[in-house]
Amino acid sequence: MNYLFSFIIPVYNRPKEIEELLASCLKVQNINSCEIVIVEDGSTQTCKHIIESFVDKLHISYYQKTNTGPGDSRNYGMKLAQADYFIILDSDVLLTSDYVIKVEKQLTLNKIECFGGPDKAHKSFSPVQKAINYTMTSFFTTGGIRGKEKQKKNFQPRSFNMGLSRRAFLKSGGFSNIHPGEDPDLALRLQNLGFQTALFSDCFVYHKRRVSWSGFANQVYKFGLVRPILNARYPQSHKVIFYFPSIFSLGLVLSIVLLLLFNFFWLFMLYSLYFILVFVDALMKEKNVTIAVMSIYAVFLQFFSYGIAFLKSVFFINIMRKNPENVYPFLFFKY
């Protein structure tokens, strides 16, 4: 069968997520023209029994392999997929009913061989998930750096919602062993190879962001460690705006010190106004006071975790010229 798209979904110990994702697929228009490739990445809690309940409703290919990380698992799935265009998803997303139609329309209008789509919070998500989603997507946080109309060209897609042609995959070799950061790494390599990457702003997914508060802090901490590594690999990607969370965090600490030691409150007042702005914006979007308060905490965690990690990585990678795989071996899977 000639499939329109092959959905590539790595999974690690998340059978419930796969069940929810496949249930959302049943509601997607034109899904029967697509193949769904699920790669079990060395899970001890497999989703085989879940797959069996959907095989008569969807075109599913299911593979099991040893644990080599999400990047290598996506590569594994793309090698075995049948379509000439792959759509890469994380296991913790839900699809909208018109997702396939919108992607097909965009690819008809724009002959792009690598794209990324944004994410949103579904109404069924928990308050913590909605607060974290706000922080990761808001214009007033680092979410404002990506996902906007001005970023339609040379966009760095994220692998929770990413499209890639077979040609681009074969020429680039797919994802590298760094994680997190394997998705912007691939996008930047593709750009160096002459491929266009773009944002399809209306092709969004619902992203559950399953992390707890501590998990979220650890996740963005790793993002902060990875960015200077990518900047060193691809100097053209280096932007001053990447320093913003670090500057923000240091400025907040300075504002508290000035307030307590010298009774200088103007800088602290600026930060207070910013957090009030975040609260009002989150409240208008979510219509929930609890989520708005949680959003302030999420922003605080995001900036401090990312900012501290970024400065630490800049010191070791850019100043001390250390080998990233020696300094941060936990960021690199061994195939």
Secondary structure, 3 states (H helix, E strand, C coil): CCCCCEEEEEECCCHHHHHHHHHHHCCCCCHHHCEEEEEEECCCCCCHHHHHCCCCCCCEEEEEECCCCHHHHHHHHHHHCCCCEEEEECCCEECCCCHHHHHHHHHHHCCCCEEECCEECCCCCCHHHHHHHHHHHCCCCHHHHCCCHHHCECCCCCCCEEEEEHHHHHHHCCCCCECCCHHHHHHHHHHHCCCCEEECCCCCEEECCCCCHHHHHHHHHHHHHHHHHHHHHCHHHCCHHHHHHHHHHHHHHHHHHHHHHHCCCHHHHHHHHHHHHHHHHHHHHHCCHHHHHHHHHHHHHHHHHHHHHHHHHHHHHHHCCCCHHHHCHHHECCC
